[in-house]
Amino acid sequence: MEVIEITHPIQPNQYIQEDIALALGFFDGLHRGHQALLEQLEATAKEKGLKKAVMTFDPHPSVVLNPKQKRTTYLTPLDDKVALLGEYDIDYCLVVNFSSRFAEVSPDEFVQSYLVKNHARAIIAGFDFTFGKYGKGNMAMMQEYQSQFECITVGKKELNDEKISTTAIRNALKSGDLAKANEQLGYRYRIKGTVVQGEKRGRTIGFPTANIEPSDDYVLPTKGVYAVSLVIGSKEKVYRGVCNIGVKPTFHEDLPQVVIEVNIFDFEENIYGERVTIYWHHFIRPELKFDGIDPLVAQMNQDKERAKYLLAVDFGDEVSYNS
């Protein structure tokens, strides 16, 4: 997949020189709704003999258009989003810098400069996609350009009578409803990061942990304890663990930054500096403050056993569990 980064005004050497079917959207999370759109892209390109292209934007438009409620964390930061798009056998990924200058582009200029001149012969977008200054362009307006390209609108996708959306997934992660988030995503939420030095307190109480510093601006799940799996570096092996994300209130009155700690089962290697990917399987409980080490350790043992059981079920092991 060829990635073309565009800063307005788009330059002649940034135009695609072959006919394309082009999917438009921000695509944060590449959730089931986005996947339906990409399936339509695949079908349209195959039917018409076109190359497949996706146009996305960075940063989120709210950074420019709504600074008081700007979105600066993502389900899939740009690098992750591009990598996921690459799994769909896309030929071109256009990444448009959503700047103040780009925000001033009129709907017609966007269509002519960014779509028509890019050899777009078919446009595919969601029913709520908007474009141009003040977001005045919509899919009904896009239909007016049918003489220049075919316009295909993908309708709302629902799960359990609720619209699948990035906002719903973000809210689910922040409220501890990891099951809903993963169901709407169509895969397990994941965060990439690096193993860094921590306080090393865990090893003194029998729970050594890997401290994970996220590598990008991810939406973090709500504070609490989770069953997770972990991939380390380029290894194919998948490890299992129990994760606490929070501020460690038993030991700190006011820890300024949320910390992600993973106790990896049956693991004793030194992995400082390693890049890892955490897959979030199940929310077990919210983060709590305990009256001392003993009740904390007792609860951690329960959490660990619960996580082992849940992960064994996920991986298809024969399981037994005593709560």
FIFIMI-345146 format. One record per residue (C-alpha): x, y, z; residue in one letter; residue number from 1. Coordinates in Angstrom, 1 decimal. Layout:
# FIFIMI-345146
<seza <X,Y,Z>,'A',NUM>
...
//
This chain:
# FIFIMI-345146
<seza <0.0,0.0,0.0>,'M',1>
<seza <1.4,3.4,-1.0>,'E',2>
<seza <0.8,6.1,1.6>,'V',3>
<seza <0.6,9.7,0.4>,'I',4>
<seza <0.7,12.4,2.9>,'E',5>
<seza <-1.0,15.6,1.8>,'I',6>
<seza <-0.9,19.2,3.2>,'T',7>
<seza <-3.2,21.7,1.6>,'H',8>
<seza <-3.0,22.8,-1.1>,'P',9>
<seza <-2.5,19.4,-2.7>,'I',10>
<seza <0.4,19.3,-5.1>,'Q',11>
<seza <0.3,17.8,-8.6>,'P',12>
<seza <2.8,15.1,-7.7>,'N',13>
<seza <0.5,13.9,-5.0>,'Q',14>
<seza <-2.3,12.9,-7.3>,'Y',15>
<seza <-3.0,9.3,-8.1>,'I',16>
<seza <-2.5,8.6,-11.8>,'Q',17>
<seza <-4.8,5.7,-12.2>,'E',18>
<seza <-8.6,5.3,-11.8>,'D',19>
<seza <-9.6,4.5,-8.2>,'I',20>
<seza <-12.5,3.7,-6.0>,'A',21>
<seza <-12.1,6.0,-3.0>,'L',22>
<seza <-13.4,5.5,0.5>,'A',23>
<seza <-13.6,8.6,2.7>,'L',24>
<seza <-13.6,8.8,6.5>,'G',25>
<seza <-11.6,9.3,9.6>,'F',26>
<seza <-11.6,5.6,10.3>,'F',27>
<seza <-10.6,5.7,14.0>,'D',28>
<seza <-10.7,2.2,15.3>,'G',29>
<seza <-11.5,0.5,12.0>,'L',30>
<seza <-14.6,-0.8,13.7>,'H',31>
<seza <-17.4,-3.0,12.2>,'R',32>
<seza <-19.0,0.1,10.6>,'G',33>
<seza <-15.8,1.0,8.9>,'H',34>
<seza <-15.3,-2.6,7.9>,'Q',35>
<seza <-18.6,-2.6,6.1>,'A',36>
<seza <-17.5,0.5,4.2>,'L',37>
<seza <-14.2,-1.2,3.2>,'L',38>
<seza <-16.2,-4.3,2.0>,'E',39>
<seza <-18.2,-2.0,-0.2>,'Q',40>
<seza <-15.0,-0.4,-1.5>,'L',41>
<seza <-13.7,-3.9,-2.3>,'E',42>
<seza <-16.9,-4.9,-4.2>,'A',43>
<seza <-17.0,-1.6,-6.1>,'T',44>
<seza <-13.4,-1.7,-7.2>,'A',45>
<seza <-13.7,-5.3,-8.3>,'K',46>
<seza <-16.9,-4.6,-10.3>,'E',47>
<seza <-15.5,-1.5,-12.1>,'K',48>
<seza <-11.9,-2.7,-12.4>,'G',49>
<seza <-10.5,0.2,-10.2>,'L',50>
<seza <-7.7,0.4,-7.8>,'K',51>
<seza <-8.7,0.7,-4.1>,'K',52>
<seza <-7.9,3.9,-2.2>,'A',53>
<seza <-8.8,5.3,1.2>,'V',54>
<seza <-8.7,9.0,2.2>,'M',55>
<seza <-8.3,9.7,5.9>,'T',56>
<seza <-7.4,12.8,7.9>,'F',57>
<seza <-5.0,13.8,10.7>,'D',58>
<seza <-5.4,15.1,13.3>,'P',59>
<seza <-9.1,14.8,14.2>,'H',60>
<seza <-11.0,17.7,12.7>,'P',61>
<seza <-12.1,18.7,16.3>,'S',62>
<seza <-8.5,19.9,17.0>,'V',63>
<seza <-9.2,22.7,14.5>,'V',64>
<seza <-13.0,23.1,14.6>,'L',65>
<seza <-13.8,22.6,18.2>,'N',66>
<seza <-10.8,23.2,20.5>,'P',67>
<seza <-12.8,23.1,23.7>,'K',68>
<seza <-13.8,19.5,22.9>,'Q',69>
<seza <-10.9,18.5,20.8>,'K',70>
<seza <-10.1,14.8,20.4>,'R',71>
<seza <-6.4,14.1,20.9>,'T',72>
<seza <-6.5,10.4,21.9>,'T',73>
<seza <-7.4,7.7,19.4>,'Y',74>
<seza <-8.5,4.1,19.3>,'L',75>
<seza <-6.0,3.7,16.4>,'T',76>
<seza <-3.4,6.5,16.2>,'P',77>
<seza <-2.3,7.2,12.7>,'L',78>
<seza <0.4,4.6,12.4>,'D',79>
<seza <-1.9,1.9,13.7>,'D',80>
<seza <-4.7,3.0,11.4>,'K',81>
<seza <-2.5,2.9,8.4>,'V',82>
<seza <-1.2,-0.6,9.4>,'A',83>
<seza <-4.7,-1.9,9.8>,'L',84>
<seza <-5.8,-0.4,6.4>,'L',85>
<seza <-2.8,-2.2,4.9>,'G',86>
<seza <-4.4,-5.5,5.9>,'E',87>
<seza <-7.3,-4.8,3.6>,'Y',88>
<seza <-5.2,-4.9,0.4>,'D',89>
<seza <-5.6,-1.2,-0.2>,'I',90>
<seza <-3.6,0.2,-3.0>,'D',91>
<seza <-3.4,3.8,-1.9>,'Y',92>
<seza <-3.8,5.5,1.5>,'C',93>
<seza <-4.2,9.3,1.3>,'L',94>
<seza <-3.5,11.0,4.7>,'V',95>
<seza <-4.8,14.6,4.5>,'V',96>
<seza <-3.4,17.0,7.2>,'N',97>
<seza <-6.6,18.6,8.7>,'F',98>
<seza <-5.2,22.1,9.2>,'S',99>
<seza <-6.8,25.5,9.5>,'S',100>
<seza <-6.1,26.1,5.8>,'R',101>
<seza <-7.7,22.8,4.8>,'F',102>
<seza <-10.8,23.6,7.0>,'A',103>
<seza <-11.4,26.6,4.7>,'E',104>
<seza <-11.7,24.5,1.6>,'V',105>
<seza <-15.2,24.8,0.1>,'S',106>
<seza <-17.2,21.6,-0.6>,'P',107>
<seza <-16.9,22.1,-4.3>,'D',108>
<seza <-13.1,22.7,-4.1>,'E',109>
<seza <-12.7,19.6,-2.0>,'F',110>
<seza <-14.6,17.5,-4.6>,'V',111>
<seza <-12.7,18.9,-7.6>,'Q',112>
<seza <-9.2,19.1,-6.1>,'S',113>
<seza <-9.2,16.1,-3.8>,'Y',114>
<seza <-11.5,13.7,-5.6>,'L',115>
<seza <-11.9,14.4,-9.3>,'V',116>
<seza <-8.3,15.3,-9.9>,'K',117>
<seza <-7.3,12.1,-8.0>,'N',118>
<seza <-9.0,10.0,-10.7>,'H',119>
<seza <-11.8,9.0,-8.4>,'A',120>
<seza <-14.4,7.1,-10.4>,'R',121>
<seza <-16.4,5.9,-7.4>,'A',122>
<seza <-16.7,7.5,-4.0>,'I',123>
<seza <-17.8,5.4,-1.0>,'I',124>
<seza <-18.5,7.0,2.4>,'A',125>
<seza <-20.8,6.7,5.4>,'G',126>
<seza <-24.2,8.3,5.6>,'F',127>
<seza <-22.9,10.9,8.1>,'D',128>
<seza <-19.7,11.9,6.3>,'F',129>
<seza <-19.4,15.7,5.8>,'T',130>
<seza <-16.8,17.7,4.0>,'F',131>
<seza <-15.8,21.3,3.1>,'G',132>
<seza <-15.9,24.5,5.1>,'K',133>
<seza <-18.1,24.3,8.2>,'Y',134>
<seza <-18.9,20.7,7.2>,'G',135>
<seza <-21.5,22.0,4.7>,'K',136>
<seza <-20.9,19.2,2.2>,'G',137>
<seza <-22.7,15.9,2.9>,'N',138>
<seza <-23.5,12.8,1.0>,'M',139>
<seza <-26.7,14.2,-0.5>,'A',140>
<seza <-24.6,17.0,-2.0>,'M',141>
<seza <-22.0,14.5,-3.2>,'M',142>
<seza <-24.7,12.8,-5.3>,'Q',143>
<seza <-24.9,16.0,-7.4>,'E',144>
<seza <-21.5,15.1,-8.9>,'Y',145>
<seza <-22.7,11.8,-10.4>,'Q',146>
<seza <-21.6,12.9,-13.8>,'S',147>
<seza <-18.0,12.8,-12.6>,'Q',148>
<seza <-18.0,9.8,-10.4>,'F',149>
<seza <-20.4,7.3,-8.9>,'E',150>
<seza <-21.4,8.1,-5.3>,'C',151>
<seza <-22.2,5.2,-2.9>,'I',152>
<seza <-23.5,5.9,0.6>,'T',153>
<seza <-23.1,3.2,3.2>,'V',154>
<seza <-25.9,3.3,5.8>,'G',155>
<seza <-25.8,3.1,9.5>,'K',156>
<seza <-24.6,-0.1,11.0>,'K',157>
<seza <-26.0,-1.3,14.3>,'E',158>
<seza <-25.3,-3.9,17.0>,'L',159>
<seza <-27.8,-4.7,19.7>,'N',160>
<seza <-30.0,-1.9,18.4>,'D',161>
<seza <-27.2,0.7,18.8>,'E',162>
<seza <-25.3,2.5,16.2>,'K',163>
<seza <-21.7,1.3,15.9>,'I',164>
<seza <-19.5,4.3,16.2>,'S',165>
<seza <-16.1,5.4,17.4>,'T',166>
<seza <-17.8,7.6,20.1>,'T',167>
<seza <-19.7,4.6,21.5>,'A',168>
<seza <-16.5,2.5,21.6>,'I',169>
<seza <-14.6,5.3,23.4>,'R',170>
<seza <-17.4,5.7,25.9>,'N',171>
<seza <-17.5,2.0,26.5>,'A',172>
<seza <-13.8,1.8,27.2>,'L',173>
<seza <-14.0,4.7,29.6>,'K',174>
<seza <-17.0,3.2,31.5>,'S',175>
<seza <-15.5,-0.3,31.9>,'G',176>
<seza <-17.7,-1.9,29.3>,'D',177>
<seza <-14.8,-3.6,27.5>,'L',178>
<seza <-17.1,-6.4,26.1>,'A',179>
<seza <-19.2,-3.8,24.2>,'K',180>
<seza <-16.1,-2.0,22.9>,'A',181>
<seza <-14.6,-5.2,21.6>,'N',182>
<seza <-17.9,-6.3,20.1>,'E',183>
<seza <-18.3,-3.0,18.2>,'Q',184>
<seza <-14.7,-3.1,17.1>,'L',185>
<seza <-14.9,-6.6,15.8>,'G',186>
<seza <-11.6,-7.4,17.4>,'Y',187>
<seza <-9.9,-7.0,20.8>,'R',188>
<seza <-8.8,-3.5,21.6>,'Y',189>
<seza <-5.1,-3.2,21.6>,'R',190>
<seza <-2.4,-0.7,22.7>,'I',191>
<seza <1.2,-0.7,21.7>,'K',192>
<seza <3.9,0.5,24.1>,'G',193>
<seza <7.4,0.0,25.5>,'T',194>
<seza <8.4,-1.8,28.7>,'V',195>
<seza <9.9,0.8,31.1>,'V',196>
<seza <11.4,0.9,34.6>,'Q',197>
<seza <8.8,1.1,37.4>,'G',198>
<seza <8.9,1.2,41.2>,'E',199>
<seza <9.7,-2.6,41.3>,'K',200>
<seza <7.3,-3.0,44.2>,'R',201>
<seza <5.4,-5.8,42.6>,'G',202>
<seza <8.3,-8.2,42.8>,'R',203>
<seza <8.6,-7.7,46.6>,'T',204>
<seza <5.0,-8.9,47.1>,'I',205>
<seza <5.1,-11.8,44.7>,'G',206>
<seza <3.6,-10.0,41.7>,'F',207>
<seza <6.4,-8.8,39.4>,'P',208>
<seza <4.9,-6.6,36.6>,'T',209>
<seza <6.0,-5.1,33.3>,'A',210>
<seza <5.3,-1.4,33.2>,'N',211>
<seza <4.0,-0.4,29.8>,'I',212>
<seza <4.4,3.1,28.5>,'E',213>
<seza <2.0,3.6,25.5>,'P',214>
<seza <3.8,4.5,22.3>,'S',215>
<seza <1.1,6.9,21.1>,'D',216>
<seza <-2.0,8.9,22.1>,'D',217>
<seza <-4.3,5.9,22.8>,'Y',218>
<seza <-7.7,6.0,24.4>,'V',219>
<seza <-6.9,4.3,27.7>,'L',220>
<seza <-9.5,1.9,29.2>,'P',221>
<seza <-11.0,3.0,32.6>,'T',222>
<seza <-8.9,2.4,35.7>,'K',223>
<seza <-9.1,-1.1,36.9>,'G',224>
<seza <-8.0,-4.7,36.6>,'V',225>
<seza <-8.1,-6.6,33.3>,'Y',226>
<seza <-7.4,-10.0,31.8>,'A',227>
<seza <-5.0,-9.3,28.9>,'V',228>
<seza <-2.7,-11.1,26.4>,'S',229>
<seza <0.6,-9.7,25.3>,'L',230>
<seza <2.9,-10.0,22.3>,'V',231>
<seza <6.6,-9.1,22.9>,'I',232>
<seza <8.6,-7.6,20.1>,'G',233>
<seza <8.5,-9.7,16.9>,'S',234>
<seza <7.9,-12.9,18.7>,'K',235>
<seza <4.9,-14.9,17.6>,'E',236>
<seza <4.2,-16.3,21.1>,'K',237>
<seza <1.2,-14.8,22.9>,'V',238>
<seza <1.6,-14.4,26.6>,'Y',239>
<seza <-1.2,-14.1,29.1>,'R',240>
<seza <-1.5,-11.8,32.1>,'G',241>
<seza <-3.5,-9.7,34.5>,'V',242>
<seza <-3.2,-6.0,34.1>,'C',243>
<seza <-3.8,-3.0,36.4>,'N',244>
<seza <-4.3,0.4,34.9>,'I',245>
<seza <-4.5,3.2,37.3>,'G',246>
<seza <-2.8,5.3,40.0>,'V',247>
<seza <-2.1,2.7,42.6>,'K',248>
<seza <-4.1,4.3,45.4>,'P',249>
<seza <-3.0,1.8,48.1>,'T',250>
<seza <0.6,3.3,47.7>,'F',251>
<seza <0.0,6.8,46.4>,'H',252>
<seza <-2.3,9.6,47.5>,'E',253>
<seza <-2.0,11.5,44.2>,'D',254>
<seza <-0.1,9.8,41.4>,'L',255>
<seza <-0.2,12.3,38.6>,'P',256>
<seza <-0.1,9.8,35.7>,'Q',257>
<seza <-2.0,6.6,35.0>,'V',258>
<seza <0.3,3.5,35.0>,'V',259>
<seza <-0.2,0.3,33.0>,'I',260>
<seza <1.3,-2.7,34.8>,'E',261>
<seza <1.0,-6.3,33.6>,'V',262>
<seza <1.8,-9.4,35.6>,'N',263>
<seza <2.7,-11.9,32.9>,'I',264>
<seza <1.9,-15.5,33.9>,'F',265>
<seza <4.8,-17.9,34.2>,'D',266>
<seza <7.4,-15.4,32.9>,'F',267>
<seza <10.7,-14.4,34.4>,'E',268>
<seza <12.6,-12.7,31.5>,'E',269>
<seza <14.0,-9.2,31.5>,'N',270>
<seza <12.2,-7.3,28.8>,'I',271>
<seza <13.0,-3.6,29.6>,'Y',272>
<seza <13.0,-1.6,26.4>,'G',273>
<seza <11.0,-4.2,24.5>,'E',274>
<seza <8.1,-3.1,22.3>,'R',275>
<seza <4.9,-4.9,23.2>,'V',276>
<seza <1.2,-5.0,22.2>,'T',277>
<seza <-1.4,-5.5,24.9>,'I',278>
<seza <-4.8,-7.1,23.9>,'Y',279>
<seza <-7.6,-6.2,26.3>,'W',280>
<seza <-9.8,-9.3,26.8>,'H',281>
<seza <-12.0,-8.7,29.9>,'H',282>
<seza <-12.6,-6.1,32.6>,'F',283>
<seza <-12.4,-7.8,36.0>,'I',284>
<seza <-13.0,-4.9,38.5>,'R',285>
<seza <-12.4,-1.2,39.1>,'P',286>
<seza <-9.2,-0.1,40.8>,'E',287>
<seza <-9.6,0.0,44.6>,'L',288>
<seza <-7.7,1.3,47.6>,'K',289>
<seza <-6.8,-1.4,50.2>,'F',290>
<seza <-6.0,-1.0,53.9>,'D',291>
<seza <-2.5,-2.4,53.6>,'G',292>
<seza <-0.5,-5.0,51.7>,'I',293>
<seza <-2.2,-8.2,52.9>,'D',294>
<seza <-5.7,-7.5,51.6>,'P',295>
<seza <-4.2,-6.1,48.4>,'L',296>
<seza <-2.2,-9.3,47.8>,'V',297>
<seza <-5.3,-11.5,48.6>,'A',298>
<seza <-7.3,-9.6,46.0>,'Q',299>
<seza <-4.5,-9.7,43.5>,'M',300>
<seza <-4.4,-13.5,43.8>,'N',301>
<seza <-8.2,-13.7,43.2>,'Q',302>
<seza <-7.8,-11.4,40.2>,'D',303>
<seza <-5.0,-13.5,38.8>,'K',304>
<seza <-7.0,-16.7,39.0>,'E',305>
<seza <-10.0,-15.0,37.5>,'R',306>
<seza <-7.9,-13.7,34.6>,'A',307>
<seza <-6.4,-17.2,34.0>,'K',308>
<seza <-9.8,-18.7,33.8>,'Y',309>
<seza <-11.2,-16.0,31.4>,'L',310>
<seza <-8.2,-16.2,29.2>,'L',311>
<seza <-8.3,-20.0,29.1>,'A',312>
<seza <-11.8,-19.8,27.9>,'V',313>
<seza <-10.8,-17.3,25.2>,'D',314>
<seza <-8.0,-19.5,24.0>,'F',315>
<seza <-10.1,-22.6,24.0>,'G',316>
<seza <-8.3,-24.4,26.9>,'D',317>
<seza <-10.0,-27.0,29.1>,'E',318>
<seza <-10.8,-24.9,32.2>,'V',319>
<seza <-11.9,-25.1,35.8>,'S',320>
<seza <-12.4,-22.2,38.1>,'Y',321>
<seza <-13.1,-21.8,41.8>,'N',322>
<seza <-14.1,-18.3,42.8>,'S',323>
//
